[in-house]
């Protein structure tokens, strides 16, 4: 195990393990167009990713100058999720080193989870598509709780499922969502630099950065003190 006695690692999915933004952008623009709504640049859509499908749709409709009323948002969100299920994997990819990272962490005895704000069925299908699901002990989607990230509740739930306390759990994410959730939960935290940060660079979040996923198992052997949340201190 690590020098910090980390026993579980919980990953964010979109932007951390999988580069889903290209598929998200194509799927969302397809649905926006079919509903007579303004399409958006892929980079703008990427900056809207992070708080789940419904918030993504709300942000996209608002950016196009329309009122995101519940009826419209509900309809577009369901259409988007269906469209994404057909588009998944056509444009996106798993980030380099992800499979190797999960395989090595599992070999070393870590419990592994994915905590995402994506809906459960989509998260499981995405992880399976890229060959990641078989290495994960627990997947927890944003629709499984009324308090998704940045609330700490999803992390607490997965820690209980894994039988590992938060103080012995590392969260690996790509945005302020993940950092806030980890710190509130009392978990350790590290970020990758390649993800979707809602316009706020992870370098500004005061947490360690692991440049490559494949480096994480070795990085855990000498985890820096700044990865430890104040709640876990």
Residue pairs with C-beta under 8 A, 6 or more apart in sequence:
1 7
1 108
1 109
1 110
2 220
2 221
2 223
3 221
3 222
3 223
4 188
4 220
4 223
4 227
4 228
5 168
6 110
6 168
6 169
6 170
6 188
6 220
6 223
7 109
7 110
7 111
7 164
7 168
7 169
8 110
8 111
8 112
8 113
8 159
8 162
8 164
8 168
8 169
8 170
9 105
9 110
9 111
9 112
9 113
9 169
9 170
9 171
9 172
9 216
9 220
10 112
10 113
10 114
10 115
10 155
10 158
10 159
10 169
10 170
10 171
10 172
10 187
11 17
11 112
11 113
11 114
11 115
11 171
11 172
11 173
12 114
12 115
12 116
12 149
12 171
12 172
12 173
12 174
12 175
12 177
12 178
12 195
13 20
13 114
13 116
13 118
13 123
13 126
13 127
14 20
14 21
14 24
14 49
14 50
14 116
14 118
14 195
14 196
15 21
15 49
15 50
15 174
15 175
15 192
15 194
15 195
15 196
15 197
16 95
16 172
16 173
16 174
16 178
16 192
16 195
17 94
17 95
17 98
17 114
17 127
17 130
17 132
17 213
18 92
18 93
18 94
18 95
18 98
18 126
18 127
18 130
18 132
19 92
19 93
19 94
19 95
19 194
20 49
20 88
20 92
20 126
21 42
21 45
21 46
21 49
21 92
21 196
22 42
22 91
22 92
23 84
23 87
23 88
23 89
23 90
23 91
23 92
24 45
24 46
24 49
24 56
24 84
24 92
25 40
25 42
25 45
25 46
25 91
26 87
26 90
26 91
27 80
27 83
27 84
27 86
27 87
28 40
28 45
28 56
28 57
28 60
28 80
28 83
29 39
29 40
29 45
30 83
30 87
31 76
31 79
31 80
31 83
32 38
32 39
32 40
32 60
32 61
32 64
32 76
33 39
34 79
35 72
35 75
35 76
35 79
37 60
37 61
37 64
37 66
37 76
38 63
38 64
38 65
38 66
39 64
40 60
40 63
40 64
44 63
45 56
45 60
46 196
47 196
47 198
47 199
48 55
48 56
48 59
48 60
48 63
48 198
49 56
49 196
49 198
50 117
50 175
50 177
50 196
50 197
50 198
51 117
51 142
51 148
51 149
51 177
52 117
52 118
52 119
52 142
52 143
52 148
53 77
53 80
53 81
53 118
53 119
53 122
54 73
54 77
56 80
57 68
57 73
57 76
57 77
57 80
58 68
58 73
61 67
61 68
61 72
61 73
61 76
62 68
66 72
81 119
81 122
84 122
85 122
85 125
88 122
88 125
88 126
88 129
89 129
89 130
93 130
94 130
94 131
94 132
95 192
95 194
95 213
96 212
96 213
96 214
97 212
97 213
97 214
97 215
98 130
98 132
98 213
99 130
99 131
99 132
99 135
100 213
100 214
101 213
101 214
101 216
101 217
102 112
102 132
102 135
102 136
103 135
104 214
104 217
105 112
105 216
105 217
106 112
106 135
108 217
111 137
111 162
111 163
111 164
112 135
112 136
112 137
112 138
113 136
113 137
113 138
113 139
113 140
113 158
113 161
113 162
114 123
114 127
114 132
114 136
114 138
114 139
114 140
115 140
115 149
115 154
115 155
115 158
115 171
115 181
116 123
116 139
116 140
116 141
116 142
117 141
117 142
117 148
117 149
117 177
118 126
118 141
118 142
119 141
119 142
119 143
120 139
120 140
120 141
120 143
120 144
121 141
122 141
123 139
123 141
124 133
124 139
124 141
127 133
127 136
127 139
128 134
133 139
137 161
137 162
138 158
138 161
138 162
140 154
140 157
140 158
140 161
142 148
142 149
142 154
144 154
144 157
145 151
145 153
145 154
145 157
147 153
147 154
148 154
149 155
149 177
149 178
149 180
149 181
150 176
150 177
150 178
150 180
150 181
150 184
151 181
151 184
152 181
152 182
152 184
152 185
152 186
154 181
155 166
155 169
155 171
155 181
155 182
155 185
155 187
156 166
156 185
159 165
159 166
159 169
159 185
159 187
162 169
166 185
166 186
166 187
166 231
166 232
167 186
167 187
167 232
169 187
169 188
170 187
170 188
170 189
170 190
170 220
170 223
170 227
171 178
171 181
171 182
171 185
171 187
171 188
171 189
171 190
172 178
172 189
172 190
172 191
172 192
172 210
172 216
173 179
173 181
173 182
173 189
173 191
173 192
173 195
174 191
174 192
174 194
174 195
174 196
174 197
174 202
175 191
175 195
175 196
175 197
175 198
175 200
175 202
176 197
176 198
176 200
176 205
177 198
178 189
178 191
179 189
179 191
179 202
179 205
179 206
179 207
182 188
182 189
182 229
183 189
183 229
183 230
183 231
184 229
184 231
185 229
185 231
186 229
186 231
186 232
187 229
187 232
188 223
188 227
188 228
188 229
188 232
189 207
189 208
189 227
189 229
190 207
190 208
190 209
190 210
190 216
190 219
190 223
190 227
191 202
191 205
191 207
191 208
191 209
191 210
192 202
192 209
192 210
192 211
192 213
193 202
193 203
193 209
193 211
195 202
202 209
203 209
206 226
207 226
207 227
208 223
208 224
208 226
208 227
210 216
210 219
